Amino acid sequence: MGLNAAGFVSSGGEYSNVINGSWRGVNGKWNSLEWGGNQWTGARANALSKAGYFKLASRGFFVVGTGISLYQGGDALLNGNYAGAAKSGLDIGMGAFATFGGPPGWIIGGGYFALDALGAFDRPMITSPYNPPLYAVPDNTYVAPRIILPLR
């Protein structure tokens, strides 16, 4: 879970510096990648460098998280837990989407991993409020037999 949060934050750092052909200067304004900057915006190279470091970190977190999910999925398969293996595969897919999908992937992947952290995928989604017993459960209730009086 910590890797997912770290990947989410590093992707956010990447997109907060460079996105869609623009870079953010130190004054907080977005500038075209064609323009190099000045004393108020700072150098374009600094924003590109920061975004590159965040990008490298997010890719690294994805690789490590994929390795862990592959291990967990293989272990689940060996134990016959097909739902656990499917969950590991879903983690890898959502991690790839969050890492390489740009801002939409970042938003959807962040939502998925937030739900995962809250335990939304750890229990069955459909539960029945009533589970009928298969046999009568004995208790201390005594029911007196009916009294039948003969008719005259």
N, CA, C and O atoms as a DFTB+ gen file, in Angstrom:
608 C
 N C O
     1  1       0.817      -1.181       0.000
     2  2       0.000       0.000       0.000
     3  2       0.865       1.249       0.000
     4  3       0.515       2.243      -0.637
     5  1       1.980       1.213       0.699
     6  2       2.878       2.358       0.723
     7  2       3.463       2.659      -0.643
     8  3       3.678       3.820      -0.994
     9  1       3.724       1.602      -1.421
    10  2       4.243       1.812      -2.779
    11  2       3.217       2.495      -3.661
    12  3       3.567       3.342      -4.483
    13  1       1.955       2.137      -3.496
    14  2       0.913       2.770      -4.295
    15  2       0.802       4.255      -3.955
    16  3       0.662       5.089      -4.850
    17  1       0.865       4.581      -2.683
    18  2       0.800       5.981      -2.267
    19  2       2.021       6.752      -2.765
    20  3       1.899       7.894      -3.207
    21  1       3.191       6.132      -2.693
    22  2       4.402       6.794      -3.174
    23  2       4.349       7.006      -4.685
    24  3       4.753       8.061      -5.174
    25  1       3.854       6.015      -5.428
    26  2       3.711       6.170      -6.869
    27  2       2.702       7.245      -7.218
    28  3       2.902       8.002      -8.168
    29  1       1.616       7.320      -6.457
    30  2       0.590       8.343      -6.673
    31  2       1.177       9.733      -6.467
    32  3       0.951      10.630      -7.280
    33  1       1.930       9.917      -5.382
    34  2       2.523      11.217      -5.077
    35  2       3.581      11.588      -6.113
    36  3       3.656      12.741      -6.537
    37  1       4.398      10.619      -6.522
    38  2       5.443      10.944      -7.497
    39  2       4.847      11.268      -8.867
    40  3       5.374      12.124      -9.578
    41  1       3.761      10.600      -9.244
    42  2       3.098      10.962     -10.497
    43  2       2.497      12.350     -10.399
    44  3       2.536      13.115     -11.363
    45  1       1.939      12.682      -9.238
    46  2       1.420      14.025      -9.028
    47  2       2.519      15.071      -9.122
    48  3       2.307      16.157      -9.662
    49  1       3.695      14.743      -8.596
    50  2       4.830      15.657      -8.711
    51  2       5.260      15.863     -10.155
    52  3       5.624      16.966     -10.561
    53  1       5.210      14.777     -10.921
    54  2       5.562      14.881     -12.341
    55  2       4.589      15.804     -13.066
    56  3       5.006      16.696     -13.804
    57  1       3.276      15.585     -12.851
    58  2       2.267      16.359     -13.568
    59  2       2.115      17.775     -13.024
    60  3       1.521      18.623     -13.690
    61  1       2.632      18.047     -11.843
    62  2       2.561      19.411     -11.332
    63  2       3.704      20.275     -11.850
    64  3       3.722      21.482     -11.612
    65  1       4.655      19.672     -12.553
    66  2       5.768      20.441     -13.110
    67  2       5.695      20.578     -14.627
    68  3       5.937      21.659     -15.163
    69  1       5.363      19.495     -15.322
    70  2       5.282      19.519     -16.780
    71  2       4.065      18.700     -17.208
    72  3       3.881      17.563     -16.773
    73  1       3.231      19.305     -18.077
    74  2       2.066      18.588     -18.590
    75  2       1.581      19.257     -19.878
    76  3       1.577      20.483     -19.991
    77  1       1.178      18.443     -20.834
    78  2       0.559      18.899     -22.084
    79  2       1.314      20.033     -22.769
    80  3       0.703      21.016     -23.188
    81  1       2.602      19.912     -22.883
    82  2       3.385      20.915     -23.592
    83  2       3.604      22.196     -22.817
    84  3       3.959      23.221     -23.401
    85  1       3.398      22.154     -21.499
    86  2       3.598      23.344     -20.660
    87  2       4.429      22.975     -19.442
    88  3       4.441      21.826     -19.001
    89  1       5.110      23.953     -18.918
    90  2       5.861      23.761     -17.686
    91  2       5.481      24.857     -16.704
    92  3       5.153      25.977     -17.097
    93  1       5.529      24.515     -15.407
    94  2       5.152      25.467     -14.369
    95  2       6.403      26.126     -13.818
    96  3       7.343      25.457     -13.390
    97  1       6.395      27.455     -13.838
    98  2       7.523      28.217     -13.317
    99  2       7.448      28.357     -11.812
   100  3       6.461      27.967     -11.188
   101  1       8.502      28.917     -11.230
   102  2       8.528      29.096      -9.776
   103  2       7.499      30.126      -9.323
   104  3       7.150      30.167      -8.143
   105  1       7.007      30.959     -10.243
   106  2       5.958      31.922      -9.900
   107  2       4.564      31.282      -9.953
   108  3       3.572      31.955      -9.672
   109  1       4.471      29.988     -10.310
   110  2       3.211      29.263     -10.334
   111  2       2.458      29.350     -11.641
   112  3       1.396      28.741     -11.768
   113  1       2.963      30.082     -12.621
   114  2       2.274      30.213     -13.905
   115  2       2.789      29.170     -14.889
   116  3       3.949      28.758     -14.848
   117  1       1.876      28.755     -15.782
   118  2       2.223      27.750     -16.787
   119  2       2.731      28.437     -18.044
   120  3       2.169      29.429     -18.508
   121  1       3.825      27.874     -18.587
   122  2       4.478      28.447     -19.764
   123  2       4.664      27.373     -20.820
   124  3       4.732      26.185     -20.508
   125  1       4.746      27.803     -22.080
   126  2       4.974      26.878     -23.183
   127  2       6.370      26.272     -23.087
   128  3       7.312      26.925     -22.638
   129  1       6.491      25.017     -23.514
   130  2       7.813      24.374     -23.506
   131  2       8.783      25.036     -24.484
   132  3       9.993      24.830     -24.395
   133  1       8.258      25.822     -25.407
   134  2       9.123      26.508     -26.373
   135  2       9.845      27.694     -25.753
   136  3      10.858      28.154     -26.279
   137  1       9.328      28.185     -24.646
   138  2       9.922      29.356     -23.994
   139  2      10.833      28.916     -22.869
   140  3      10.470      28.023     -22.103
   141  1      12.011      29.516     -22.745
   142  2      13.023      29.073     -21.793
   143  2      12.911      29.609     -20.396
   144  3      13.527      29.055     -19.486
   145  1      12.137      30.683     -20.175
   146  2      11.992      31.235     -18.838
   147  2      12.769      32.510     -18.644
   148  3      13.537      32.921     -19.513
   149  1      12.567      33.145     -17.485
   150  2      13.296      34.364     -17.134
   151  2      13.502      34.385     -15.623
   152  3      13.341      33.364     -14.955
   153  1      13.864      35.572     -15.078
   154  2      14.182      35.633     -13.654
   155  2      12.963      35.415     -12.766
   156  3      13.131      35.043     -11.604
   157  1      11.733      35.630     -13.260
   158  2      10.533      35.445     -12.443
   159  2       9.991      34.014     -12.519
   160  3       9.420      33.509     -11.552
   161  1      10.172      33.379     -13.652
   162  2       9.654      32.015     -13.802
   163  2      10.684      30.957     -13.452
   164  3      10.328      29.816     -13.159
   165  1      11.948      31.321     -13.480
   166  2      12.997      30.333     -13.311
   167  2      13.278      29.655     -14.646
   168  3      12.610      29.926     -15.644
   169  1      14.248      28.795     -14.655
   170  2      14.636      28.132     -15.901
   171  2      13.706      26.961     -16.214
   172  3      13.281      26.229     -15.321
   173  1      13.401      26.802     -17.498
   174  2      12.593      25.669     -17.951
   175  2      13.284      24.355     -17.607
   176  3      12.621      23.370     -17.284
   177  1      14.613      24.337     -17.675
   178  2      15.374      23.119     -17.406
   179  2      15.144      22.620     -15.976
   180  3      15.143      21.413     -15.738
   181  1      14.949      23.538     -15.026
   182  2      14.698      23.114     -13.643
   183  2      13.372      22.371     -13.525
   184  3      13.294      21.341     -12.855
   185  1      12.323      22.894     -14.177
   186  2      11.018      22.232     -14.134
   187  2      11.087      20.882     -14.837
   188  3      10.526      19.902     -14.346
   189  1      11.763      20.817     -15.972
   190  2      11.895      19.552     -16.701
   191  2      12.706      18.537     -15.898
   192  3      12.409      17.343     -15.909
   193  1      13.717      19.019     -15.211
   194  2      14.542      18.132     -14.393
   195  2      13.738      17.556     -13.228
   196  3      13.800      16.357     -12.955
   197  1      12.976      18.425     -12.539
   198  2      12.148      17.948     -11.429
   199  2      11.118      16.931     -11.917
   200  3      10.911      15.895     -11.285
   201  1      10.481      17.232     -13.035
   202  2       9.477      16.309     -13.581
   203  2      10.130      14.980     -13.959
   204  3       9.531      13.921     -13.776
   205  1      11.354      15.033     -14.487
   206  2      12.064      13.804     -14.850
   207  2      12.363      12.929     -13.636
   208  3      12.248      11.705     -13.694
   209  1      12.752      13.579     -12.530
   210  2      13.022      12.810     -11.308
   211  2      11.752      12.152     -10.780
   212  3      11.770      10.989     -10.377
   213  1      10.651      12.901     -10.783
   214  2       9.376      12.328     -10.346
   215  2       8.943      11.185     -11.262
   216  3       8.418      10.172     -10.800
   217  1       9.168      11.358     -12.556
   218  2       8.802      10.315     -13.520
   219  2       9.605       9.042     -13.267
   220  3       9.057       7.940     -13.273
   221  1      10.898       9.204     -13.046
   222  2      11.760       8.062     -12.758
   223  2      11.328       7.363     -11.465
   224  3      11.309       6.134     -11.394
   225  1      10.986       8.148     -10.453
   226  2      10.547       7.560      -9.181
   227  2       9.242       6.790      -9.363
   228  3       9.098       5.687      -8.835
   229  1       8.288       7.360     -10.106
   230  2       7.007       6.668     -10.281
   231  2       7.183       5.380     -11.061
   232  3       6.512       4.390     -10.768
   233  1       8.075       5.367     -12.053
   234  2       8.343       4.132     -12.802
   235  2       9.004       3.091     -11.906
   236  3       8.701       1.902     -12.004
   237  1       9.895       3.530     -11.045
   238  2      10.548       2.613     -10.114
   239  2       9.558       2.003      -9.130
   240  3       9.605       0.802      -8.861
   241  1       8.661       2.829      -8.593
   242  2       7.634       2.305      -7.686
   243  2       6.740       1.307      -8.402
   244  3       6.332       0.303      -7.817
   245  1       6.431       1.580      -9.673
   246  2       5.599       0.649     -10.442
   247  2       6.300      -0.696     -10.617
   248  3       5.674      -1.746     -10.471
   249  1       7.583      -0.668     -10.927
   250  2       8.326      -1.921     -11.141
   251  2       8.384      -2.736      -9.853
   252  3       8.169      -3.948      -9.878
   253  1       8.669      -2.089      -8.739
   254  2       8.734      -2.797      -7.461
   255  2       7.351      -3.330      -7.074
   256  3       7.234      -4.472      -6.630
   257  1       6.305      -2.516      -7.239
   258  2       4.945      -2.956      -6.923
   259  2       4.494      -4.104      -7.803
   260  3       3.791      -5.004      -7.343
   261  1       4.900      -4.079      -9.090
   262  2       4.553      -5.172      -9.998
   263  2       5.237      -6.464      -9.559
   264  3       4.627      -7.533      -9.598
   265  1       6.487      -6.372      -9.146
   266  2       7.187      -7.557      -8.652
   267  2       6.501      -8.155      -7.431
   268  3       6.351      -9.373      -7.333
   269  1       6.091      -7.313      -6.513
   270  2       5.404      -7.798      -5.310
   271  2       4.057      -8.425      -5.683
   272  3       3.705      -9.484      -5.166
   273  1       3.303      -7.775      -6.581
   274  2       2.004      -8.316      -6.990
   275  2       2.156      -9.630      -7.742
   276  3       1.332     -10.531      -7.586
   277  1       3.200      -9.748      -8.556
   278  2       3.447     -11.013      -9.255
   279  2       3.732     -12.128      -8.259
   280  3       3.234     -13.244      -8.409
   281  1       4.529     -11.827      -7.250
   282  2       4.826     -12.826      -6.215
   283  2       3.547     -13.232      -5.481
   284  3       3.290     -14.419      -5.280
   285  1       2.745     -12.234      -5.080
   286  2       1.511     -12.533      -4.360
   287  2       0.532     -13.302      -5.238
   288  3      -0.141     -14.214      -4.758
   289  1       0.443     -12.950      -6.508
   290  2      -0.446     -13.659      -7.418
   291  2      -0.014     -15.098      -7.636
   292  3      -0.852     -15.999      -7.669
   293  1       1.295     -15.328      -7.787
   294  2       1.800     -16.686      -7.938
   295  2       1.554     -17.518      -6.697
   296  3       1.183     -18.689      -6.788
   297  1       1.757     -16.920      -5.547
   298  2       1.501     -17.627      -4.292
   299  2       0.014     -17.963      -4.154
   300  3      -0.340     -19.050      -3.699
   301  1      -0.848     -17.034      -4.546
   302  2      -2.291     -17.288      -4.479
   303  2      -2.686     -18.414      -5.428
   304  3      -3.518     -19.251      -5.077
   305  1      -2.104     -18.448      -6.621
   306  2      -2.407     -19.520      -7.572
   307  2      -1.969     -20.881      -7.046
   308  3      -2.681     -21.875      -7.187
   309  1      -0.796     -20.908      -6.442
   310  2      -0.305     -22.173      -5.904
   311  2      -1.193     -22.701      -4.775
   312  3      -1.298     -23.910      -4.570
   313  1      -1.826     -21.788      -4.053
   314  2      -2.710     -22.186      -2.959
   315  2      -4.157     -22.352      -3.408
   316  3      -5.033     -22.621      -2.586
   317  1      -4.416     -22.194      -4.698
   318  2      -5.769     -22.359      -5.209
   319  2      -6.679     -21.164      -4.985
   320  3      -7.895     -21.277      -5.139
   321  1      -6.115     -20.032      -4.627
   322  2      -6.892     -18.818      -4.379
   323  2      -6.951     -18.001      -5.671
   324  3      -6.137     -17.103      -5.885
   325  1      -7.913     -18.319      -6.520
   326  2      -7.995     -17.659      -7.826
   327  2      -8.457     -16.210      -7.706
   328  3      -8.080     -15.370      -8.524
   329  1      -9.260     -15.915      -6.708
   330  2      -9.686     -14.525      -6.500
   331  2      -8.486     -13.665      -6.094
   332  3      -8.371     -12.521      -6.534
   333  1      -7.604     -14.197      -5.270
   334  2      -6.403     -13.466      -4.874
   335  2      -5.473     -13.230      -6.047
   336  3      -4.853     -12.172      -6.158
   337  1      -5.378     -14.234      -6.934
   338  2      -4.545     -14.078      -8.120
   339  2      -5.142     -13.027      -9.062
   340  3      -4.412     -12.232      -9.655
   341  1      -6.465     -13.029      -9.193
   342  2      -7.119     -12.026     -10.032
   343  2      -6.927     -10.634      -9.448
   344  3      -6.733      -9.675     -10.195
   345  1      -6.977     -10.508      -8.131
   346  2      -6.762      -9.212      -7.478
   347  2      -5.347      -8.713      -7.717
   348  3      -5.140      -7.517      -7.922
   349  1      -4.372      -9.611      -7.695
   350  2      -2.992      -9.209      -7.984
   351  2      -2.860      -8.728      -9.420
   352  3      -2.176      -7.741      -9.690
   353  1      -3.521      -9.431     -10.346
   354  2      -3.499      -8.996     -11.746
   355  2      -4.165      -7.645     -11.929
   356  3      -3.695      -6.820     -12.713
   357  1      -5.264      -7.411     -11.207
   358  2      -5.938      -6.114     -11.267
   359  2      -5.049      -5.019     -10.695
   360  3      -5.023      -3.907     -11.222
   361  1      -4.316      -5.320      -9.620
   362  2      -3.379      -4.347      -9.055
   363  2      -2.318      -3.949     -10.075
   364  3      -1.981      -2.772     -10.202
   365  1      -1.798      -4.930     -10.796
   366  2      -0.774      -4.637     -11.806
   367  2      -1.368      -3.778     -12.924
   368  3      -0.752      -2.804     -13.356
   369  1      -2.563      -4.143     -13.390
   370  2      -3.197      -3.372     -14.461
   371  2      -3.506      -1.945     -14.051
   372  3      -3.259      -1.013     -14.815
   373  1      -4.039      -1.767     -12.863
   374  2      -4.355      -0.416     -12.397
   375  2      -3.082       0.372     -12.113
   376  3      -3.046       1.587     -12.309
   377  1      -2.045      -0.310     -11.654
   378  2      -0.767       0.376     -11.456
   379  2      -0.183       0.853     -12.770
   380  3       0.364       1.953     -12.851
   381  1      -0.298       0.027     -13.801
   382  2       0.190       0.438     -15.129
   383  2      -0.627       1.607     -15.656
   384  3      -0.078       2.549     -16.227
   385  1      -1.941       1.545     -15.463
   386  2      -2.797       2.635     -15.933
   387  2      -2.482       3.926     -15.186
   388  3      -2.431       5.000     -15.786
   389  1      -2.271       3.821     -13.878
   390  2      -1.955       5.011     -13.088
   391  2      -0.576       5.572     -13.434
   392  3      -0.375       6.786     -13.402
   393  1       0.364       4.701     -13.762
   394  2       1.718       5.157     -14.060
   395  2       1.851       5.724     -15.465
   396  3       2.497       6.753     -15.663
   397  1       1.244       5.057     -16.438
   398  2       1.453       5.444     -17.833
   399  2       0.244       6.121     -18.465
   400  3       0.308       6.509     -19.632
   401  1      -0.855       6.276     -17.733
   402  2      -2.095       6.791     -18.306
   403  2      -2.262       8.287     -18.246
   404  3      -3.323       8.795     -18.608
   405  1      -1.251       9.015     -17.803
   406  2      -1.384      10.457     -17.720
   407  2      -2.319      10.860     -16.586
   408  3      -2.585      10.058     -15.691
   409  1      -2.819      12.090     -16.613
   410  2      -3.710      12.552     -15.548
   411  2      -4.973      11.712     -15.377
   412  3      -5.375      11.484     -14.236
   413  1      -5.633      11.232     -16.458
   414  2      -6.794      10.366     -16.216
   415  2      -6.414       9.073     -15.476
   416  3      -7.133       8.628     -14.581
   417  1      -5.301       8.492     -15.852
   418  2      -4.840       7.294     -15.155
   419  2      -4.475       7.590     -13.716
   420  3      -4.696       6.770     -12.825
   421  1      -3.915       8.767     -13.497
   422  2      -3.538       9.162     -12.150
   423  2      -4.783       9.287     -11.276
   424  3      -4.768       8.868     -10.118
   425  1      -5.851       9.854     -11.811
   426  2      -7.086      10.043     -11.047
   427  2      -7.785       8.699     -10.804
   428  3      -8.169       8.396      -9.674
   429  1      -7.949       7.898     -11.858
   430  2      -8.647       6.618     -11.720
   431  2      -7.829       5.648     -10.864
   432  3      -8.375       4.955     -10.006
   433  1      -6.518       5.605     -11.105
   434  2      -5.660       4.736     -10.295
   435  2      -5.647       5.153      -8.835
   436  3      -5.647       4.304      -7.944
   437  1      -5.636       6.464      -8.585
   438  2      -5.687       6.947      -7.204
   439  2      -6.987       6.557      -6.523
   440  3      -6.995       6.199      -5.345
   441  1      -8.093       6.628      -7.269
   442  2      -9.379       6.204      -6.724
   443  2      -9.405       4.719      -6.419
   444  3      -9.914       4.295      -5.382
   445  1      -8.849       3.929      -7.333
   446  2      -8.804       2.479      -7.120
   447  2      -7.979       2.135      -5.880
   448  3      -8.410       1.342      -5.042
   449  1      -6.804       2.728      -5.766
   450  2      -5.948       2.392      -4.630
   451  2      -6.493       2.955      -3.320
   452  3      -6.221       2.398      -2.256
   453  1      -7.260       4.052      -3.373
   454  2      -7.924       4.547      -2.161
   455  2      -9.008       3.562      -1.712
   456  3      -9.135       3.265      -0.524
   457  1      -9.786       3.060      -2.676
   458  2     -10.796       2.052      -2.332
   459  2     -10.142       0.786      -1.797
   460  3     -10.652       0.159      -0.868
   461  1      -9.014       0.415      -2.385
   462  2      -8.295      -0.769      -1.925
   463  2      -7.795      -0.564      -0.496
   464  3      -7.850      -1.485       0.318
   465  1      -7.314       0.627      -0.192
   466  2      -6.830       0.909       1.161
   467  2      -7.968       0.873       2.178
   468  3      -7.759       0.522       3.339
   469  1      -9.174       1.238       1.737
   470  2     -10.329       1.210       2.631
   471  2     -10.903      -0.191       2.787
   472  3     -11.803      -0.404       3.599
   473  1     -10.391      -1.149       2.018
   474  2     -10.837      -2.535       2.147
   475  2     -12.050      -2.875       1.306
   476  3     -12.751      -3.842       1.605
   477  1     -12.316      -2.106       0.261
   478  2     -13.501      -2.346      -0.555
   479  2     -13.435      -3.675      -1.301
   480  3     -14.474      -4.217      -1.676
   481  1     -12.251      -4.204      -1.520
   482  2     -12.109      -5.439      -2.289
   483  2     -11.763      -6.643      -1.415
   484  3     -11.458      -7.718      -1.932
   485  1     -11.808      -6.469      -0.105
   486  2     -11.400      -7.539       0.800
   487  2     -12.542      -8.429       1.262
   488  3     -12.299      -9.453       1.900
   489  1     -13.765      -8.069       0.959
   490  2     -14.914      -8.859       1.402
   491  2     -15.907      -8.982       0.253
   492  3     -15.850      -8.207      -0.701
   493  1     -16.808      -9.940       0.337
   494  2     -17.805     -10.068      -0.730
   495  2     -18.679      -8.819      -0.797
   496  3     -19.042      -8.246       0.230
   497  1     -19.003      -8.414      -1.991
   498  2     -19.799      -7.203      -2.160
   499  2     -21.290      -7.472      -1.933
   500  3     -22.015      -6.577      -1.498
   501  1     -21.751      -8.677      -2.217
   502  2     -23.158      -9.006      -2.053
   503  2     -23.293      -9.944      -0.867
   504  3     -22.747     -11.047      -0.869
   505  1     -24.013      -9.507       0.128
   506  2     -24.231     -10.344       1.298
   507  2     -25.728     -10.442       1.545
   508  3     -26.473      -9.496       1.287
   509  1     -26.150     -11.556       2.030
   510  2     -27.555     -11.773       2.351
   511  2     -27.754     -11.469       3.826
   512  3     -26.980     -11.942       4.659
   513  1     -28.776     -10.689       4.168
   514  2     -28.980     -10.400       5.582
   515  2     -29.508     -11.602       6.370
   516  3     -29.419     -11.624       7.598
   517  1     -30.053     -12.596       5.673
   518  2     -30.615     -13.760       6.351
   519  2     -29.994     -15.022       5.792
   520  3     -29.979     -15.236       4.580
   521  1     -29.487     -15.845       6.670
   522  2     -28.910     -17.117       6.277
   523  2     -29.710     -18.208       6.973
   524  3     -29.513     -18.442       8.165
   525  1     -30.614     -18.887       6.253
   526  2     -31.463     -19.877       6.922
   527  2     -30.634     -21.051       7.427
   528  3     -29.720     -21.514       6.745
   529  1     -30.958     -21.529       8.626
   530  2     -30.202     -22.670       9.164
   531  2     -30.529     -23.948       8.409
   532  3     -31.639     -24.121       7.905
   533  1     -29.565     -24.824       8.340
   534  2     -29.762     -26.099       7.668
   535  2     -30.386     -27.134       8.594
   536  3     -30.859     -28.171       8.129
   537  1     -30.394     -26.876       9.864
   538  2     -30.971     -27.797      10.838
   539  2     -31.518     -26.958      11.993
   540  3     -31.172     -25.787      12.148
   541  1     -32.361     -27.570      12.785
   542  2     -32.945     -26.871      13.928
   543  2     -31.900     -26.746      15.027
   544  3     -31.265     -27.729      15.409
   545  1     -31.735     -25.562      15.515
   546  2     -30.773     -25.321      16.571
   547  2     -31.483     -25.498      17.912
   548  3     -32.466     -24.807      18.178
   549  1     -31.001     -26.415      18.766
   550  2     -31.672     -26.619      20.056
   551  2     -31.456     -25.424      20.978
   552  3     -30.393     -24.802      20.990
   553  1     -32.488     -25.128      21.741
   554  2     -32.364     -24.078      22.737
   555  2     -33.142     -24.497      23.989
   556  3     -33.569     -25.648      24.085
   557  1     -33.326     -23.619      24.914
   558  2     -33.976     -23.948      26.182
   559  2     -35.475     -23.665      26.170
   560  3     -36.101     -23.637      27.229
   561  1     -36.038     -23.461      25.037
   562  2     -37.476     -23.182      24.972
   563  2     -38.260     -24.473      25.170
   564  3     -37.998     -25.484      24.518
   565  1     -39.227     -24.419      26.085
   566  2     -40.072     -25.597      26.315
   567  2     -41.471     -25.289      25.801
   568  3     -42.073     -24.275      26.155
   569  1     -41.960     -26.160      24.983
   570  2     -43.308     -26.015      24.461
   571  2     -44.115     -27.171      25.025
   572  3     -43.835     -28.336      24.741
   573  1     -45.109     -26.842      25.818
   574  2     -45.950     -27.869      26.441
   575  2     -46.835     -28.517      25.384
   576  3     -47.334     -27.835      24.490
   577  1     -47.033     -29.831      25.480
   578  2     -47.910     -30.483      24.517
   579  2     -49.355     -30.018      24.707
   580  3     -49.760     -29.623      25.800
   581  1     -50.098     -30.075      23.644
   582  2     -51.507     -29.670      23.706
   583  2     -52.294     -30.653      24.564
   584  3     -52.047     -31.859      24.532
   585  1     -53.193     -30.150      25.291
   586  2     -54.049     -30.998      26.131
   587  2     -55.307     -31.313      25.322
   588  3     -56.021     -30.418      24.869
   589  1     -55.543     -32.557      25.162
   590  2     -56.705     -32.980      24.412
   591  2     -57.700     -33.575      25.415
   592  3     -57.416     -34.584      26.061
   593  1     -58.838     -32.953      25.533
   594  2     -59.876     -33.427      26.444
   595  2     -60.879     -34.240      25.634
   596  3     -61.280     -33.854      24.536
   597  1     -61.270     -35.374      26.206
   598  2     -62.261     -36.174      25.458
   599  2     -63.630     -35.502      25.450
   600  3     -64.042     -34.893      26.437
   601  1     -64.298     -35.618      24.368
   602  2     -65.635     -35.063      24.224
   603  2     -66.659     -36.074      24.742
   604  3     -66.448     -37.255      24.466
   605  1     -67.714     -35.766      25.442
   606  2     -68.725     -36.672      25.938
   607  2     -69.953     -36.622      25.159
   608  3     -70.906     -37.340      25.463
